[in-house]
């Protein structure tokens, strides 16, 4: 079974995956990457109102075979209207 590595980036910190996971195929790796994004975003926005979370999936050769991203934006529409 191929091994895939899931490197994460939250806009500030890159966390490389040194262990990886043996998975059946790229489709299984895609599912894991997509599941990880909401967990990363759940911690909120420590430095502002906008952040993009990224999971890069590498194969055993070190090639990035998939990149999944989730952008989280917090807006305050009523506050913007009050400024007019």
C-alpha positions in Angstrom: 0.0 0.0 0.0 1.3 3.5 -0.8 2.2 5.9 2.0 1.0 9.5 2.0 2.2 12.4 4.1 -0.1 15.2 5.2 1.7 18.5 5.8 -0.5 21.2 7.3 -0.2 25.0 7.2 -2.5 27.4 9.1 -1.2 30.7 7.7 1.5 30.9 10.4 2.9 27.5 11.1 3.9 24.7 8.7 3.7 21.3 10.3 5.4 18.6 8.2 4.2 15.0 8.5 7.3 12.8 9.0 5.4 9.5 9.6 2.6 9.4 6.9 -0.1 6.9 6.6 -0.5 3.8 4.4 -3.6 4.2 2.4 -5.3 2.3 -0.4 -5.1 5.2 -3.0 -5.1 8.9 -3.6 -8.9 9.0 -3.2 -8.5 7.8 0.4 -5.8 10.5 1.0 -8.1 13.1 -0.5 -10.8 12.2 2.0 -8.4 12.5 4.9 -7.1 15.9 3.7 -10.7 17.2 3.4 -11.6 15.9 6.9 -8.6 17.6 8.4 -9.4 21.2 7.2 -12.4 21.8 9.5 -10.5 20.6 12.5 -7.7 23.1 11.7 -10.2 25.9 11.3 -12.1 25.0 14.5 -9.4 26.7 16.6 -10.5 30.0 15.3 -8.7 33.0 14.0 -6.0 34.0 16.5 -4.5 36.9 14.4 -7.3 38.6 12.5 -10.5 37.8 10.6 -9.1 35.9 7.7 -7.1 32.7 7.4 -6.5 30.0 4.8 -5.8 26.5 6.0 -3.9 24.1 3.7 -3.2 20.4 3.7 -0.6 19.3 1.2 -0.4 15.6 0.5 2.9 14.1 -0.6 3.6 10.6 -1.9 6.5 8.4 -0.9 8.8 10.1 -3.4 8.1 13.5 -1.8 6.0 14.9 -4.6 2.9 16.9 -3.7 0.0 15.0 -5.3 -2.8 17.0 -3.7 -3.3 20.3 -2.1 -6.6 21.1 -0.3 -7.4 24.5 1.2 -10.1 26.1 3.2 -10.5 29.9 3.5 -12.2 31.2 6.6 -13.3 34.9 6.6 -15.1 36.6 9.5 -17.1 39.7 8.5 -19.1 42.2 10.5 -21.7 43.6 8.1 -23.6 45.6 10.7 -20.4 47.3 11.9 -19.6 48.2 8.3 -23.0 49.8 7.8 -22.6 51.8 11.0 -19.5 53.4 9.6 -21.4 55.1 6.8 
